[in-house]
Amino acid sequence: MKVKNIKIRNIFPSAGIEEGEIEIIGDGFISGDYLVSEVKIGEVVSRKKFVSEDRMLVKIPVDAKSGEVVIQGMNGMSASSFITIGEKIADNLHCVDNPVVDKEGNWYVTFSGRREEIPPVSIFRVKTNGLVESYVSKIRNATSMAFDKEGNLLVTSRFEGILYKVKSPDEIEVVAEGLGVPTGLAVNSDGFIFVGDRTGKIYNISPEKKVTVFAELPESLIAYHLAFDPDENLFVAAPDISSVSSIYMINKFGNSTIFYTGFGRPQGLAFDNKGNLYICEAKIGESSLWCMETDGNLKKVVATPPIVGVAFDRKGNVGIATQNALYVLPLNIYGLL
């Protein structure tokens, strides 16, 4: 019986982080009595979840690195193609929203903790040389972060209902209190701060610290996630326990509309410098980083386990946060940035 040569025609998506699931399209994966014996990703053996003649689902193994995806057959035939794997730069975290990155390229991530927990470190900083260091240790349940116009780090505490400003690790001040369960944080070009209260409100905090209700949305039992587009419309992911959840768009006047409904558990949001929207899908079995391009085209760009946050640095790298780790990879491989 003639056995087909193994071919890899496409890997979808062509980037991922450990525990993400990729789809390999090709030929000759099963032919007669021939079976794929092994799949390696970056020299690490991966787990096959499904195999047919022309399609295979494979989980990216822990500790895999960027490199060749190699399919090995029992008859000695093989095929390979390249995949980009994100580098884990911090772990043992508790992230509940987007990471942030400063002008120098340092990343900031949280250890939020449970309601009654007071972690020894609230926020970690990952420096450009790879060093992970304690940055802030005085904020309980650090939740969402953003930088203000002066470069100060803003942080919410979801169980205290407080927005803090971190001028330095030793100089922390309260900006606003009584914000409900503040999840989601964004700053517009005029310096106004927007905070999501997952019980149904979006607050607007002026540079003079005046707090007003900017918009009202349906309650999220999980969290709000906020991001501004280039035209300063505010986008809000509002995951809930239903099979599909909505992403809302709020204009400058506080009027909200449903922008998109279709993700099971949309979480962190971010826009790149071309106005493409990136969405963290955290629903188990469907999780990935998605990109909605400015023309409305939706594509899966990074294979991931459930993720909660996404952000970009100035070099075209994307930071992706799971609940317990931060990964960085170059997303400009897609030509989107």
Steps between C-alpha positions, in 0.01 A plus 500: 500500500636840405545735790461872444782733584433710808442866421424798722308761309411735782518541876214696646570725674873521436572638850411380846591459863529182703175306546347669195348282228611525137351348186734343245367468144675272253503157336602147587436510874308173473533274196424130506686345791713812542460720805676806638732374769609831653460877477765730640476874547834667552660166593234418762255217440142627483168330567280413202131570565365403158647352181342447157644467151542875452444661840650479846436677829804526726557660840812713539704333776634673808850642446470492119704763316467662160619262232395219273180303534612153394257219416668159507341194339540136593655434159774757552342776295474845655398858427568829674390864517584796724299632795561799730459422869469774761764520770383472859660794682318477836296243686348430843270798441131570546391716206138605448543760224750638249870530576646844427835615363678831561691719254825322578351160416462367856193280555274515808280215621293439811463247774140583587419229753173393657261736675649456848856440382778755542777382264858601583528659153214678322676590174811357338717679244675302228796709386636509147794282609257226611532565874171454687482723805249599767362843415204572730401321819240731653194455281245235591346300215675695223274458199522725193788727399567791264745789474379859530627784281788569740617139494368409846365149540127485584366188673155396618419282798186307417403408855585838656329699223800731479710647218863561596779701338852358535745788465777273625500172698514704819260777396145377443193718523125444477343656190139390556296280732153349493541356149305181567694200367748682275617280214618653175703820474585737214623859456409729209720761333361779722604319817153386606500161668230243431432221747258211456285388791396149403165546673393724211674839483788666318641788705673809361760660729615849400856631551354684802386160638130565446316169458191473277312212340594498131287204384301206629523146365361157589670349803795267452541228759869471409659833404495790260800558272553843338693638201482817287512484121690768299183712482462477880192285500511289813472125448386277786509121519233376739533123543225316682388140555303470175630313195575829319579843643510849353762762432358854527609825338435826687540828313631828644152592618451184705262331256560125483430246227577130467807480277534123474342190652652160435778430746423273791721675755658819356744657744796732443485741204766707322538698177815500291635810326293428188172484687460121499326366809645204688276289722594242762264203478508314831234235443648156562529308175476815286765724655729700271611855428282637220542804279208694356650705219369844411301352208317265736697189407548275804802271526662282763859620540643319805409157634466519878349342807240722675645854511396817684714781360690641203720807438757628248841654544659753263703235316204306368505233769182379665470403864240233577393427857349178625382498859845393620758599237609766249622412150653729237528438127539709181158543346635691202553160336146549373571842353222647713703739711 
